[in-house]
């Protein structure tokens, strides 16, 4: 775990918004047919649309969150889906609680 990478990832309003949306995806997105957003995740195109920005920018934000250990990806066919990594987020919370 790299605290600097985590702080960098969390220092952007749009990246924080993505994490918020992914916490309860059914409240913020319409699922692809046959996809359980809690288990599989939300497609990058759905996040891009909700952010109202280019796919390259949204993908860059998602990559930063992934490098920080805050989200996971799953590729199904031509789609990449994103979910929060709740285990890592809990570890980060425990780290901050004990170390900072």
C-alpha positions in Angstrom: 0.0 0.0 0.0 1.4 3.4 -1.0 -0.3 6.2 1.0 1.0 8.8 -1.5 -0.7 7.1 -4.4 -3.9 6.8 -2.4 -3.8 10.5 -1.5 -3.2 11.4 -5.1 -6.1 9.3 -6.2 -8.4 10.9 -3.7 -7.3 14.4 -4.4 -9.6 14.8 -7.4 -13.3 15.5 -7.1 -14.3 13.4 -10.1 -12.3 10.4 -8.8 -14.0 10.8 -5.4 -17.3 10.9 -7.3 -16.6 7.7 -9.1 -15.8 5.9 -5.8 -19.1 7.3 -4.4 -21.1 6.0 -7.4 -19.5 2.6 -7.3 -20.4 2.2 -3.6 -24.1 1.9 -4.6 -24.0 1.5 -8.4 -27.7 0.6 -8.7 -28.6 4.1 -7.5 -26.5 5.8 -10.1 -26.3 3.6 -13.2 -28.6 1.4 -15.4 -27.0 -2.1 -15.6 -26.1 -3.7 -18.9 -28.4 -6.6 -19.5 -27.5 -9.6 -17.5 -24.8 -7.8 -15.4 -25.0 -7.6 -11.6 -23.3 -4.3 -11.0 -22.5 -5.2 -7.4 -20.5 -8.3 -8.5 -19.3 -7.5 -12.0 -19.2 -3.7 -11.9 -20.0 -0.7 -14.0 -18.8 -0.3 -17.6 -16.3 2.5 -18.4 -18.8 3.9 -21.0 -21.4 4.4 -18.2 -18.9 6.2 -16.0 -17.7 8.3 -18.9 -21.3 9.4 -19.7 -22.1 10.2 -16.1 -18.9 12.3 -15.7 -19.6 14.1 -19.0 -16.0 13.9 -20.1 -14.0 12.0 -22.7 -13.4 8.3 -22.4 -9.6 8.8 -22.3 -10.0 11.1 -19.3 -12.4 8.8 -17.5 -10.1 5.9 -18.3 -7.1 7.8 -16.9 -9.0 8.5 -13.7 -10.0 4.9 -13.4 -6.4 3.8 -13.9 -5.3 6.1 -11.1 -7.9 4.6 -8.8 -6.9 1.1 -9.7 -3.1 1.8 -9.1 -4.0 3.1 -5.7 -5.9 -0.1 -4.9 -9.3 1.4 -4.6 -11.0 -0.3 -7.5 -10.8 -3.6 -9.4 -11.5 -4.4 -13.1 -13.2 -7.3 -14.9 -13.1 -7.7 -18.6 -16.1 -9.4 -20.3 -16.0 -9.4 -24.0 -15.4 -5.9 -25.3 -16.4 -4.3 -22.0 -14.3 -3.5 -19.0 -16.2 -3.2 -15.7 -15.1 -1.5 -12.5 -16.0 -2.2 -8.9 -14.7 -0.8 -5.6 -12.1 -3.0 -3.9 -13.9 -3.1 -0.5 -11.2 -5.3 1.1 -8.4 -2.8 0.1 -10.5 0.2 1.1 -11.0 -1.4 4.6 -7.2 -2.0 4.8 -6.6 1.6 3.9 -9.0 2.7 6.5 -7.3 0.6 9.1 -3.9 1.8 8.0 -4.9 5.5 8.3 -6.5 4.8 11.7 -3.4 3.2 13.1 -0.6 5.1 11.3 -1.9 8.6 10.7 
